[in-house]
């Protein structure tokens, strides 16, 4: 019988596999990663991991986001090495990143205030829940450039890694359901990311249709 822990590890493996495929295609210039978005992914996912840990999330829920945070940094590093990692020009990109930076500063302040007794544990829990909701919202905002880019220029993305990542988030969603049920704040992360990654994959499929049309 497959255990919850095994499924959690499987979600992390799917996540890593997606990154292996994506990084390989990036190095071969088969895909063109959006530089600012990938750095924001790394930062935002690391922040979300900290917040979920603060909410006493089980390790089974943290395997995938930890994997994502580290490997998305690798994609950002590739962009850096190619001279494409620059301060985002779109205000939506900047807003998502500034939200994450503000949440980091706010979380540190709340953590310190809780430690010295200025904020009660009950208040701490409510504030962390708010930060978690905002972090998930900033992730959705940071996807806008990738979704737009995949729709306008599907040749810049490849559907395979995005569908692998979708599988990873669906697996994490099932793990979350088994551990905490469906009505939990922890379900927002896998559910929203499964949808967003799946959409990018669907948009990227159009690259093959365009290739066939151009050859004909």
C-alpha positions as CSV (number, residue, x, y, z in Angstrom):
1,X,0.0,0.0,0.0
2,X,1.3,3.5,-1.0
3,X,1.8,5.6,2.1
4,X,1.3,9.4,2.4
5,X,5.0,9.8,2.9
6,X,5.7,7.9,-0.3
7,X,3.2,10.1,-2.2
8,X,4.9,13.2,-0.8
9,X,8.3,12.0,-2.0
10,X,6.7,11.3,-5.4
11,X,5.4,14.8,-5.6
12,X,9.0,16.1,-5.0
13,X,10.4,13.7,-7.5
14,X,7.9,14.8,-10.2
15,X,8.8,18.4,-9.3
16,X,12.5,17.7,-9.7
17,X,12.0,15.8,-12.9
18,X,10.1,18.8,-14.4
19,X,13.0,21.0,-13.5
20,X,15.6,18.6,-15.0
21,X,13.7,18.6,-18.3
22,X,13.2,22.4,-18.2
23,X,16.8,23.2,-17.3
24,X,18.1,20.9,-20.0
25,X,15.8,22.6,-22.6
26,X,16.9,26.0,-21.3
27,X,20.6,25.2,-21.7
28,X,19.8,24.0,-25.2
29,X,17.8,27.2,-25.9
30,X,14.8,25.1,-26.7
31,X,12.8,27.3,-24.2
32,X,13.3,30.9,-23.1
33,X,12.6,31.3,-19.4
34,X,11.1,34.5,-18.2
35,X,14.0,35.8,-16.1
36,X,12.2,38.0,-13.5
37,X,9.4,35.5,-13.0
38,X,11.8,32.6,-12.1
39,X,13.6,34.6,-9.5
40,X,10.2,35.6,-8.0
41,X,9.2,31.9,-8.0
42,X,12.3,31.0,-6.0
43,X,11.8,33.8,-3.5
44,X,8.0,33.4,-3.2
45,X,8.1,29.7,-2.8
46,X,10.8,29.9,-0.1
47,X,8.6,32.4,1.8
48,X,5.6,30.1,1.4
49,X,7.6,27.2,2.8
50,X,8.5,29.2,5.9
51,X,4.9,30.3,6.4
52,X,3.5,26.7,6.1
53,X,6.2,25.5,8.5
54,X,5.1,28.1,10.9
55,X,1.5,26.8,10.6
56,X,2.8,23.4,11.7
57,X,2.6,21.9,8.2
58,X,3.7,18.3,8.1
59,X,7.0,17.6,6.3
60,X,5.0,15.7,3.6
61,X,3.6,19.1,2.5
62,X,7.0,20.8,2.4
63,X,8.9,18.4,0.2
64,X,7.6,19.9,-3.1
65,X,7.9,23.6,-2.2
66,X,11.5,23.1,-0.9
67,X,12.4,21.3,-4.1
68,X,10.8,24.1,-6.1
69,X,12.5,26.9,-4.3
70,X,16.0,25.4,-4.8
71,X,15.6,24.4,-8.4
72,X,13.8,27.6,-9.6
73,X,17.0,29.4,-8.3
74,X,18.9,27.2,-10.8
75,X,16.6,28.4,-13.7
76,X,17.1,32.0,-12.5
77,X,20.9,31.4,-12.5
78,X,20.8,30.3,-16.1
79,X,19.0,33.5,-17.0
80,X,21.7,35.4,-15.0
81,X,24.5,33.6,-16.9
82,X,22.8,34.5,-20.2
83,X,22.6,38.2,-19.1
84,X,18.8,38.2,-19.1
85,X,18.1,38.5,-15.3
86,X,17.0,42.2,-15.0
87,X,14.6,44.2,-12.8
88,X,11.1,43.5,-14.2
89,X,9.6,46.1,-16.5
90,X,5.9,45.2,-16.0
91,X,4.2,46.7,-13.0
92,X,2.5,43.4,-12.3
93,X,5.9,41.7,-12.0
94,X,7.2,44.4,-9.8
95,X,4.1,44.3,-7.6
96,X,4.4,40.5,-7.0
97,X,8.0,40.8,-6.0
98,X,7.4,43.9,-3.8
99,X,4.5,42.0,-2.1
100,X,6.9,39.2,-1.2
101,X,9.5,41.6,0.1
102,X,6.9,43.4,2.2
103,X,5.6,40.1,3.5
104,X,9.1,39.0,4.5
105,X,9.6,42.2,6.5
106,X,6.2,42.0,8.1
107,X,6.7,38.3,9.0
108,X,10.0,39.0,10.7
109,X,8.4,41.8,12.6
110,X,5.5,39.6,13.7
111,X,7.9,36.8,14.7
112,X,10.0,39.1,16.8
113,X,6.9,40.7,18.4
114,X,5.5,37.2,19.3
115,X,8.8,36.2,20.9
116,X,8.9,39.2,23.2
117,X,5.1,39.0,24.0
118,X,3.8,42.0,22.2
119,X,1.7,39.8,20.0
120,X,-0.3,36.8,21.4
121,X,-0.1,33.3,19.8
122,X,-3.7,33.7,18.6
123,X,-2.8,37.0,16.8
124,X,0.3,35.4,15.4
125,X,-1.8,32.6,13.9
126,X,-4.2,35.0,12.2
127,X,-1.4,37.1,10.8
128,X,0.5,34.1,9.4
129,X,-2.8,32.9,7.7
130,X,-3.1,36.4,6.1
131,X,0.5,36.3,5.0
132,X,0.0,32.8,3.5
133,X,-3.0,34.0,1.6
134,X,-1.1,37.0,0.2
135,X,1.9,34.8,-0.7
136,X,-0.4,32.5,-2.8
137,X,-1.9,35.6,-4.4
138,X,1.5,36.9,-5.4
139,X,2.4,33.6,-6.9
140,X,-0.7,33.8,-9.1
141,X,0.3,37.4,-10.1
142,X,3.8,36.3,-11.0
143,X,2.4,33.7,-13.4
144,X,0.8,36.4,-15.6
145,X,4.0,37.1,-17.6
146,X,4.5,33.4,-18.3
147,X,0.9,32.8,-19.2
148,X,0.9,35.8,-21.5
149,X,4.3,34.8,-23.0
150,X,3.2,31.2,-23.6
151,X,0.0,32.4,-25.3
152,X,1.7,35.0,-27.5
153,X,4.9,33.0,-28.2
154,X,4.3,29.3,-27.5
155,X,7.6,28.4,-29.1
156,X,9.3,30.0,-26.0
157,X,7.9,27.2,-23.7
158,X,7.5,23.4,-23.9
159,X,4.5,21.6,-22.6
160,X,6.3,18.6,-21.2
161,X,7.9,20.1,-18.0
162,X,4.7,22.1,-17.3
163,X,2.5,19.0,-17.4
164,X,5.1,17.1,-15.2
165,X,4.8,20.0,-12.7
166,X,1.0,19.8,-12.9
167,X,1.2,16.1,-12.0
168,X,3.5,17.0,-9.0
169,X,1.0,19.6,-7.7
170,X,-2.0,17.2,-8.2
171,X,-0.1,14.6,-6.2
172,X,0.6,17.2,-3.5
173,X,-3.0,18.1,-3.5
174,X,-3.9,14.5,-2.9
175,X,-1.4,14.3,0.0
176,X,-2.9,17.5,1.5
177,X,-6.3,16.0,1.2
178,X,-5.2,12.8,3.0
179,X,-3.4,14.7,5.7
180,X,-5.7,17.7,6.4
181,X,-8.9,17.3,4.3
182,X,-10.0,19.5,1.4
183,X,-11.0,22.6,3.4
184,X,-7.6,23.7,4.6
185,X,-5.4,26.7,3.9
186,X,-2.7,24.2,2.7
187,X,-4.8,23.2,-0.3
188,X,-4.6,26.6,-1.9
189,X,-0.9,26.2,-2.9
190,X,-1.2,22.8,-4.8
191,X,-4.7,23.6,-6.3
192,X,-3.8,27.0,-7.7
193,X,-0.4,25.8,-9.0
194,X,-1.9,22.7,-10.6
195,X,-4.2,25.0,-12.5
196,X,-1.6,27.6,-13.4
197,X,1.0,25.1,-14.6
198,X,-1.6,23.2,-16.5
199,X,-2.6,26.3,-18.4
200,X,0.9,27.1,-19.4
201,X,1.3,23.6,-20.6
202,X,-1.9,23.9,-22.7
203,X,-0.8,27.2,-24.2
204,X,2.7,25.8,-25.0
205,X,1.2,22.8,-26.9
206,X,0.3,25.4,-29.6
207,X,4.0,25.5,-30.5
208,X,3.6,22.2,-32.4
209,X,0.6,23.4,-34.3
210,X,2.5,26.5,-35.4
211,X,5.5,24.4,-36.4
212,X,3.4,22.2,-38.6
213,X,1.6,25.2,-40.1
214,X,4.9,26.9,-40.9
215,X,6.4,23.8,-42.6
216,X,3.3,23.4,-44.7
